[in-house]
Amino acid sequence: MFEQVRKKIATLLGIDESKIKMQSRFTEDLKADSLDIVQMLIALEDDFGVEFSDDEINNWKTVGDIVKYLENIK
């Protein structure tokens, strides 16, 4: 699951996959702005066939937060 999420984020942000870790924070570590984050979440929803709620999204700070969520619903 992490590999799939990491690959998608790397593609969307135009960064090397090796820079993305489970503990990577979106804005601080990956330098994603709010538009980047929205695009990333939409792409992940499409890829995994899920719909994220605002409550869930507001609690996510790291790549690992998304991975854990996706692992729990699959």
VENDALIN-V804988 format. One record per residue. PHI is phi as a letter, one per 30 degrees, with the letter a starting at -180 (NA if undefined). PSI is psi in degrees with one decimal (* if undefined). Layout:
# VENDALIN-V804988
phi-><PHI/PHI>
psi-><PSI/PSI>
This chain:
# VENDALIN-V804988
phi-><NA/e/d/d/d/d/d/d/d/d/d/d/c/i/b/d/e/d/d/c/c/e/d/d/c/d/d/d/c/c/h/d/c/d/d/e/d/d/d/d/d/d/d/d/e/d/d/c/i/b/b/d/d/e/d/d/e/d/c/d/b/b/e/e/d/d/e/d/d/d/d/d/c/d>
psi-><-45.5/-42.8/-41.7/-44.8/-44.0/-43.8/-44.9/-45.5/-43.0/-43.0/-47.4/-37.4/-8.5/39.4/164.5/135.0/-34.1/-17.8/-9.9/119.2/167.8/-36.7/3.0/129.3/142.5/-54.4/-43.3/-45.9/-38.0/-4.0/34.5/136.0/-179.2/-36.4/-41.6/-43.9/-42.9/-46.6/-40.7/-44.9/-40.3/-44.8/-40.9/-38.4/-45.8/-46.3/-38.9/-1.0/39.6/169.8/119.2/137.7/157.0/-37.3/-43.7/-49.2/-41.9/-21.8/-10.9/128.3/-23.2/165.3/-40.5/-32.8/-42.7/-44.3/-46.6/-41.9/-49.4/-37.2/-35.4/-25.9/-13.2/*>
